[in-house]
Amino acid sequence: MARLTHTVTVAPLDRGWFEEAAGTLVDLLDGSRARADGSVLLADGRAVAGLRLLKGRHLRAGARYGETSEPVKPGADGRVPAGSGTAGAADGPAHPGTAGATDGPSRSGTAGAGAAGGSSGPGASGRVPAPGPSATVGAVVLRAWRPAHSVEVESRVAEDGLALRLKVRLSEPRRPRALDLSLSGHRPAGGSLYRFSGRGTADLAAWWAAVDRLPSALPAARPPVTARAAHRLAKARLTVTPHPADDGSWRISVVLSVRGRWLLRPVGAVALFFARRPVERGFREAVENAAAQWNTALAELTPRHGEALRAEIADALTETEPGKTVPGGPTDAGGPTDPWGPADIGGPEAR
């Protein structure tokens, strides 16, 4: 078994500002609505950048969301090249708010052929081919939207032949108390060596209690942040424990434990004996890089409150990145390569 530990110092995050920002974000999304074409609008009428309702009712269990596709210019012959990010018609005309149906029309606001978030364009036969080995197919499903209690989302992504599923649950979103994550992955064409899983929990209430202690007090008995990962050949456990420093900053202790399984246990012990120093150095660098990114992000934050904070978050939600389109453009979902399969609920409706 290998046990790696490292402690870094980071800038503190103000709890009041964090909870106000979280509540403001939830309120903005809770007051949003979806148009028939799938674009999601805030209360002021601006579209949320890169987000599109693919299926279901907005902010209802079973609603599916994805990013908009980027426009693809046709070639000199007027045809859309294969492998492009938009979809065309396949065996039928496209309808408003759809990306072109396969073997028939689609519902308004949904898509016919292709996959959410990155399908291929029509080939010479006019049909949309399945994604190649490097294609990414994915969407996010809203499992629960109860801002006073919890928010749950599930994401599935298929990329390079690897299928991933991520589940996230946030308790009391307006004043977050806990964050739970679970991740699983496998390669459909592979065996048990291509399967792995992991779970993580961040007890935010325990985190705030830990950093509110006196610097002279003992660290928290139980780490507020824990994560476990399992594979056929190894298991790993990660813990993160904060402690206040005398100058008001936070000292974060990160501990990683890795244990081999089956025949890998003696082999791993020998390999670790010769590679322990490089492994420890890599672990320390990873923790310090994460701390540096945290400090940089906090330094860039403006401690705004009230309407100023609300306006800043709304601007961040609606700002379009260079090279990306705003919602409302053509998108594919629900076709043969959609990892979610048939819709749980009917087409998009204004909330």
Secondary structure as the mmCIF struct_conf table of DSSP 4:
data_model
#
loop_
_struct_conf.conf_type_id
_struct_conf.id
_struct_conf.beg_label_comp_id
_struct_conf.beg_label_asym_id
_struct_conf.beg_label_seq_id
_struct_conf.end_label_comp_id
_struct_conf.end_label_asym_id
_struct_conf.end_label_seq_id
STRN STRN1 ALA A 2 VAL A 10
HELX_RH_AL_P HELX_RH_AL_P1 ARG A 15 ASP A 30
TURN_TY1_P TURN_TY1_P1 GLY A 31 GLY A 31
STRN STRN2 ARG A 33 ALA A 34
TURN_TY1_P TURN_TY1_P2 ALA A 36 ASP A 37
BEND BEND1 GLY A 38 GLY A 38
STRN STRN3 SER A 39 LEU A 41
TURN_TY1_P TURN_TY1_P3 ALA A 43 ASP A 44
BEND BEND2 GLY A 45 GLY A 45
HELX_LH_PP_P HELX_LH_PP_P1 ARG A 46 ARG A 46
STRN STRN4 ALA A 47 LYS A 55
BEND BEND3 GLY A 56 GLY A 56
TURN_TY1_P TURN_TY1_P4 HIS A 58 LEU A 59
BEND BEND4 ARG A 60 ARG A 60
TURN_TY1_P TURN_TY1_P5 ALA A 61 GLY A 62
STRN STRN5 ARG A 64 GLY A 66
HELX_LH_PP_P HELX_LH_PP_P2 GLU A 67 PRO A 71
TURN_TY1_P TURN_TY1_P6 ALA A 76 ASP A 77
BEND BEND5 GLY A 78 GLY A 78
HELX_LH_PP_P HELX_LH_PP_P3 ARG A 79 PRO A 81
TURN_TY1_P TURN_TY1_P7 ALA A 82 GLY A 83
BEND BEND6 GLY A 85 THR A 86
STRN STRN6 ALA A 90 ALA A 90
BEND BEND7 ASP A 91 GLY A 92
TURN_TY1_P TURN_TY1_P8 PRO A 96 GLY A 97
BEND BEND8 THR A 98 ALA A 99
STRN STRN7 THR A 102 THR A 102
BEND BEND9 ASP A 103 GLY A 104
TURN_TY1_P TURN_TY1_P9 SER A 108 GLY A 109
BEND BEND10 THR A 110 THR A 110
BEND BEND11 ALA A 113 GLY A 114
TURN_TY1_P TURN_TY1_P10 ALA A 116 GLY A 117
HELX_LH_PP_P HELX_LH_PP_P4 SER A 120 PRO A 122
TURN_TY1_P TURN_TY1_P11 ALA A 124 SER A 125
BEND BEND12 GLY A 126 ARG A 127
HELX_LH_PP_P HELX_LH_PP_P5 VAL A 128 PRO A 131
TURN_TY1_P TURN_TY1_P12 PRO A 133 SER A 134
STRN STRN8 THR A 136 ARG A 146
TURN_TY1_P TURN_TY1_P13 PRO A 147 HIS A 149
STRN STRN9 SER A 150 GLU A 159
TURN_TY1_P TURN_TY1_P14 ASP A 160 GLY A 161
STRN STRN10 LEU A 162 SER A 171
BEND BEND13 GLU A 172 GLU A 172
TURN_TY1_P TURN_TY1_P15 PRO A 173 ARG A 174
BEND BEND14 ARG A 175 ARG A 175
STRN STRN11 ALA A 178 HIS A 186
TURN_TY1_P TURN_TY1_P16 PRO A 188 ALA A 189
BEND BEND15 GLY A 190 GLY A 190
HELX_RH_3T_P HELX_RH_3T_P1 SER A 192 TYR A 194
STRN STRN12 PHE A 196 ASP A 203
HELX_RH_AL_P HELX_RH_AL_P2 LEU A 204 VAL A 211
TURN_TY1_P TURN_TY1_P17 ASP A 212 ASP A 212
BEND BEND16 ARG A 213 ARG A 213
TURN_TY1_P TURN_TY1_P18 PRO A 215 SER A 216
BEND BEND17 ALA A 217 ALA A 217
HELX_LH_PP_P HELX_LH_PP_P6 LEU A 218 ALA A 220
BEND BEND18 ALA A 221 ARG A 222
BEND BEND19 PRO A 224 PRO A 224
STRN STRN13 VAL A 225 HIS A 231
BEND BEND20 ARG A 232 LEU A 233
STRN STRN14 ALA A 234 PRO A 244
TURN_TY1_P TURN_TY1_P19 ASP A 246 ASP A 247
BEND BEND21 GLY A 248 GLY A 248
STRN STRN15 TRP A 250 GLY A 260
TURN_TY1_P TURN_TY1_P20 TRP A 262 LEU A 263
HELX_RH_AL_P HELX_RH_AL_P3 LEU A 264 GLU A 300
HELX_RH_AL_P HELX_RH_AL_P4 GLY A 306 THR A 318
HELX_LH_PP_P HELX_LH_PP_P7 GLU A 319 GLU A 321
TURN_TY1_P TURN_TY1_P21 PRO A 322 GLY A 323
HELX_LH_PP_P HELX_LH_PP_P8 THR A 325 VAL A 326
TURN_TY1_P TURN_TY1_P22 PRO A 327 GLY A 328
BEND BEND22 GLY A 329 GLY A 329
BEND BEND23 GLY A 334 GLY A 335
TURN_TY1_P TURN_TY1_P23 PRO A 336 THR A 337
TURN_TY1_P TURN_TY1_P24 PRO A 339 TRP A 340
BEND BEND24 PRO A 342 PRO A 342
BEND BEND25 ASP A 344 ILE A 345
BEND BEND26 GLY A 347 GLY A 347
#
